[in-house]
Amino acid sequence: MSIFLNNRKNNVDTNLNFDGEVDPTQRAWIEVSGKAIEANVRQLRSKLKNNCQFMAVVKADGYGHDAKVVSENAIKGGASQLGVATLKEGIKLRTYGINVPILVLGNLYTKKDLLLCFRNDLMPTVSTIRECLICNNIGKSNNLKFSLHLKVDTGMSRLGFECNQFVQQFNDINSLENISIKGIYSHLACADEKNALHPNSSVQLQREKFQKLLKLININKTQNIKIHLANSAGMMLGKDFHFDMVRIGLSMYGYGPLIRTNEKLFLKPALYLKSKVTFIRMIEKGVGVSYGNKFVSNRKTKLAVLSIGYADGIIRNLSGKISIIYNKKLYPQVGSITMDQMMVDITDSDDIKVGSTMILLGSDGGQSISPIDWADKCNNIPWEILCSFKNRLPRVQID
Ligand SMILES: Cc1ncc(COP(=O)(O)O)c(C=O)c1O
């Protein structure tokens, strides 16, 4: 018995005087490169039409990267506005001292929410006359103008005024004294479709519809109303999609459009997903691994247990379909991904140890794995892969 409990023989450090915090890289974490965000924004801006502004879309905690890091670095790269989905996301950015214009892309329909929006110097997206009147009243009772963007629906059937009623409505809204229309915008439904560059594709027809509508409304140039339509994919379709501003998410985070366009871009993914090996075991040939024993070893196999699972936001449907990078080599993940852990076949490695860090998303040497690769493997989209990561994964800024 004493042989097994002898700390020295088992190479156990007997000094247990440690009262520090848990290291964020103790099990699994996300590394975020602010410099990559900054460089991506700079590069994307260089492709824009003259005087076209860049709105960095930082909703959903900056697509899971950390909205503060993303916003600050996007602004360094030249983003002049930010887009969030919710009131709370906008208010949080204000508490960090970020002072560029922020547009709330989601709909705020209660007086209380619109008042909070006004008090925090956020611009709401407005899709009805009723909301315009509430904003006007809020502006009036504060002796100020309430800045907002109007949205028109040109084919997404989500938020926005009906196109065919907007011309008259715009004149009425524009005559309200206590609002300031800072933007008119719409959102593309099919910018990622394979035929997007074809003149009769639905995205091209949507742009034409938006353009026709803008010609019909009487915009006074001195009002400096920003017109905007394009997301990442829309921006790549050409300068006639740029108008006065683009709203960019996915490509700012380093992932190119899902379709082929004429633009040559060298975007740098800003996110690395990493996890530590917490255990290594050998199994014989013919042994089942993880829930359901869906993977059975066909040779004597060395398994690494990674401390990351679906409770961290890894989609379970990726079980057995992904590889993990270590020291420029790929290793297959095997068996069902469990809530907090997953197994990797490292039979062919002699350098992976307990405590080694493996890369789930990111690159090392010639190996690179992106959320687009994961999305392809589980019939998903890269946006959802990125937004699925839970708060249990610490975000660590690396530069
Ligand atoms: C209204 C709006 N504009 C812009 C974007 C940015 O889109 P992308 O990430 O494709 O650039 C989004 C994202 O969903 C959005 O909802």
The ligand as a Tripos MOL2 file, in Angstrom:
@<TRIPOS>MOLECULE
LIG
   16    16     1     0     0
SMALL
NO_CHARGES

@<TRIPOS>ATOM
      1 C1        -28.7350   43.5840  -40.0250 C.3       1 LIG1
      2 C2        -27.3980   42.9250  -40.1440 C.ar      1 LIG1
      3 N1        -26.4250   43.5680  -40.8060 N.ar      1 LIG1
      4 C3        -25.1920   43.0230  -40.9410 C.ar      1 LIG1
      5 C4        -24.8900   41.7860  -40.4290 C.ar      1 LIG1
      6 C5        -23.4990   41.2240  -40.6240 C.3       1 LIG1
      7 O1        -23.5250   40.0780  -41.4060 O.3       1 LIG1
      8 P1        -22.1870   39.2750  -41.8000 P.3       1 LIG1
      9 O2        -21.7440   38.5930  -40.5530 O.co2     1 LIG1
     10 O3        -22.6370   38.3140  -42.8300 O.co2     1 LIG1
     11 O4        -21.2210   40.2720  -42.2930 O.co2     1 LIG1
     12 C6        -25.8850   41.0840  -39.7660 C.ar      1 LIG1
     13 C7        -25.5950   39.7460  -39.2410 C.2       1 LIG1
     14 O5        -26.3730   38.8750  -39.0500 O.2       1 LIG1
     15 C8        -27.1700   41.6630  -39.6100 C.ar      1 LIG1
     16 O6        -28.1560   41.0170  -38.9800 O.3       1 LIG1
@<TRIPOS>BOND
     1     1     2 1
     2     2     3 ar
     3     2    15 ar
     4     3     4 ar
     5     4     5 ar
     6     5     6 1
     7     5    12 ar
     8     6     7 1
     9     7     8 1
    10     8     9 2
    11     8    10 1
    12     8    11 1
    13    12    13 1
    14    12    15 ar
    15    13    14 2
    16    15    16 1
@<TRIPOS>SUBSTRUCTURE
     1 LIG1         1 GROUP 0 **** ****
